[in-house]
Amino acid sequence: MAYVKVDDIELFYEEKGSGLPLIFLHPPGMGHVVFHEQRKLAKHFRIIVFDMRGHGRSELGSKEFSIALLANDLNLLVEALSIKEAVLIGYSSGGSVAQEFAIQHQEKVAGLLLCGGFSEVSDPFLQAEFRAGKALVHKMKVLSWILAKGHARSEAEFKMLRSYIVSTNPYLLENFYEKGRRYVCTNKLSALYIPFMHVTGERAFYFHRYQQIYKKYVPESKLIRVSNSYHELPTKSWRELNQIIYQFATSIELNRR
């Protein structure tokens, strides 16, 4: 566990393992703890998880919130940790930050894996989720219960996730939901020339249309749907997701040799 000075804030991060760096980006409210099962990948890679500004143990700062600001925070973290190139794994809206970083700093991205990510929020179901999240940011006990319940497989995991979610700054969270809902990078995807994968659950039906968008704009992208799974892959289907991440990152390593 450590902190690094990033722009106007102290950013909390954890790293474990060695080898090819894998950096995980969480969605609004969840913090780095949503990736607690992905730490097992440290047997094979250098795993880095962190709390974005205003989340968990990271400071909020005073700058106007934007997806680009979070991507800049990530860039400064990468520089502080002397990372030349990393595989980015963005979960849900964390994928928006990952995509923005890749668009701005493609030379620093060895590969991009989106877990239930999207380049725009253009369907009514996802729009409704964002609006519901924004409406509940000042009722953190309710929002934290919903998010933790959706991800947890046990009472202990529920308590762990919920206790971390309630520490999120409500102002930051409100902006993250709103700016995340409005974020669009679809027309910039064709400029990406990096290994690209999109993973979603077979039953997360309204994320399937985004796979078609990626297939159109990133023709070489690899698309995977995890059987009998919904959106909450990092916790509810962590074994399958970890295996997918392992294979994706290993293929990148092999192609470099």
Buried (B, 14 or more C-beta within 10 A) or exposed (E): EEBBEBBEBEBBBBBBBEEBBBBBBBBBBBBBBBBBBBBBBBEBBBBBBBBBBBBBBBBBBEEEBBBBBBBBBBBBBBEEBEBEBBBBBBBBBBBBBBBBBBBBBEEBBBBBBBBBBBBBBEBEEBEEBBEEBBEBBEEBEEBBBBBBEBBBEEEEBBEBBBEBBBBBBBEBBBBBBBBBBEBEBBEBBEEBEBBBBBBBBBBBBBBBEBBEBBBEBBEEBBBBBBEEBBBBBBBBBBEBBBEBBBEBBEBBBEEEE
